[in-house]
Amino acid sequence: MDRRAARPLWQVRIGRAEDGPVLGGGVLCTNGTVLTCAHVVGPAAGTDGCAAGVLVDFPFVEGGQGIPARIVLSRTEAPVGSRDDLAVLRPSRVPAGACPAPLDDAELPAGHGFGVYGFPAGHPDGVWATGRLTGRTAGGLLQFTVPGAQGHPPARGFSGSPVWDTDLRAVVGMVTAVDRDTALRTAYAVPVDGLRAHWPDLADPYPVRLWVHDPYGAPARLVPLRAGGPDRREFWVGRSNGTGTEADILLASRPPHVVSRWHCLLVHEWGQWFVQLRPDGPHALVRHAGSELPQPVPRGGRTRLRNGDRVLVPAALRSEDTAAGTAPDGPGAAGRPYWQLEFVDDGQTGSLS
């Protein structure tokens, strides 16, 4: 698995407040809700539609900090292991650093690698299971198998956890059932299109997004780029200055380095995406997908972005004039750390010539 999947900032752990057992997993969605299985929270659901004593936490962001959650939707009448086995929770807050899962409505992910993080008995902190996706069943579920040498077998406690497709680099489903014959090491997940069928608020799949890679070692975070049609849309990239007027995409450099407050723009225009620099502004580089050598963005000009490209934003030393000088030879030149903004366009909106 890649680095961001190894620390999934969308992974949720669901527990019961009064006695502390872990009920299962969950996945953070774009609107701040958490998806899980109805059978995970069913026994804890109150008659008023609220989760009685259910807490959620984010083990890779703020582990152990139980956050009260209420049930927005719970199809408790649905059979365990069906496509309808779905519940939606709304936590009272979402901790800083948590990111919604990047979702993919993959039709035929058979043969793709996967990873899923769950909380079986005896493992309250969670364990990984990895293997290969087998395909879809006639009932519309995703079937997957964990070979004996590739991690913990699927078991109770994995229900509700997101299934990460290592080929698509996205979440393709949510675990709902484990095969009764444990020797088969096989389980099943509701695919993303099945989740959308019951939760329309999941309908924004963020086909265009950034993965912001921190040069100081923090986990990558997801930034959706909402834009469509012919309208121009601009997203400023830069640092915070502690006021209410902030850049759209914040980069938090550490002393003695600094990122300019208004460093560069990401621009959507007529179905195409660009990174754009001011004539007197700092420099930035673009490393196109499949290329090892970054290319400078012309000052006062712009460079077209396509799926897989990375924008490199330098964190210059404070003693330097970030608006002057020439671009260094590449990332890390002269000891400068570089933020990398990985541009992902699943919809290939930049197909216009």
Buried (B, 14 or more C-beta within 10 A) or exposed (E): BEEBBEBBBBBBBBBBEEEEEBBBBBBBBBEEBBBBBBBBBBEBBEEEEBBBBBBBBBBBBBEEEBBBBBBBBBBEEBEBBBBBBBBBBBBEEBBEEBBBBBBBBBEEBBEBBBBBBBBBEEEBEBBBBBBBBBBBEEEBBBBBBBEEEBBBBBBBBBBBBBBBBBBBBBBBBBBBBBBEEEEEBBBBBBBBBBBBBBBEBBEBBBBBBBBBBBBEEEBBBBBBBEBEEEEEBEBBBBBEEEEEEBBBBBBEBEEEBBBBBBBBBBBBBEBBBBBBBBEEBBBBBBBBEEEEEBEBBEBEEBBEBBBBBBBBBBBBBEEBEBBEEEBBEEBEEEEBBBBBBBBBBBBEBBEEE
